[in-house]
Amino acid sequence: MPSTVVKSYAERSGKPLGKIEQYWQDAKQEARKKFIKKDASFWAYVNAIVKRRAGLQEAHGRVTFSQFIARGEQ
C-alpha cells in the first residue's frame, strides 16, 4: 500500500501513482548507497529525489535537491 507521502506526490504532480511509487523505490536504492536507513538524511534524500523526478517545486525556504547534494560533498 503506498504511503500518504507517495500518494500526495502523485496527486500534486499529476503523474500516475505507480510512476511515483517506482521513483520512491529507485530513490531508496540510491539512498542505501550513501546513508543508513536510520539516518534522517536517508529519508530527506529519498524525498528530494522523488520530488525532483516528479517535477515538484521545493517549498520556499527549504533546501533544494542541489543544495542537499552539495552539503553531502563538503
C-alpha positions as CSV (number, residue, x, y, z in Angstrom):
1,M,0.0,0.0,0.0
2,P,1.5,3.4,-1.0
3,S,2.3,5.8,1.8
4,T,0.5,9.1,2.2
5,V,3.5,11.0,1.1
6,V,3.7,9.0,-2.2
7,K,0.0,9.5,-2.8
8,S,0.3,13.2,-2.2
9,Y,3.3,13.5,-4.6
10,A,1.2,11.7,-7.3
11,E,-1.8,14.0,-6.8
12,R,0.4,17.2,-6.7
13,S,2.4,16.2,-9.8
14,G,-0.4,14.7,-11.8
15,K,1.7,11.6,-12.5
16,P,0.4,8.1,-12.1
17,L,0.7,6.6,-8.6
18,G,2.6,3.7,-10.0
19,K,5.2,6.0,-11.5
20,I,5.7,7.8,-8.2
21,E,6.0,4.5,-6.4
22,Q,8.7,3.5,-8.8
23,Y,10.6,6.8,-8.2
24,W,10.3,6.1,-4.4
25,Q,11.7,2.6,-4.7
26,D,14.6,3.7,-7.0
27,A,15.3,6.6,-4.6
28,K,15.5,4.2,-1.7
29,Q,18.1,2.1,-3.5
30,E,20.2,5.2,-4.3
31,A,19.9,6.4,-0.7
32,R,21.1,3.0,0.6
33,K,24.4,3.6,-1.2
34,K,25.0,6.8,0.8
35,F,23.2,6.5,4.1
36,I,22.0,4.0,6.7
37,K,18.2,3.8,6.9
38,K,18.1,5.2,10.4
39,D,19.9,8.3,9.4
40,A,17.5,11.3,9.0
41,S,19.4,12.2,5.8
42,F,18.3,8.9,4.2
43,W,14.6,10.0,4.1
44,A,15.4,13.6,3.2
45,Y,17.5,12.2,0.3
46,V,14.7,9.9,-0.8
47,N,12.1,12.7,-0.7
48,A,14.4,15.1,-2.6
49,I,14.9,12.6,-5.4
50,V,11.2,11.7,-5.7
51,K,10.2,15.4,-5.7
52,R,12.8,16.2,-8.4
53,R,11.8,13.3,-10.6
54,A,8.1,14.1,-10.2
55,G,8.7,17.8,-11.2
56,L,7.5,19.2,-7.8
57,Q,8.9,22.5,-6.7
58,E,10.6,22.7,-3.4
59,A,8.7,24.9,-0.9
60,H,10.2,28.4,-0.4
61,G,12.8,28.4,2.3
62,R,13.6,24.7,2.1
63,V,16.8,23.1,0.9
64,T,16.7,22.2,-2.8
65,F,17.9,18.9,-4.1
66,S,21.1,20.5,-5.5
67,Q,21.8,22.2,-2.1
68,F,21.2,18.9,-0.3
69,I,23.7,17.1,-2.6
70,A,26.3,19.9,-2.2
71,R,26.1,19.7,1.6
72,G,27.0,16.0,1.4
73,E,30.1,16.7,-0.6
74,Q,31.6,19.1,1.9
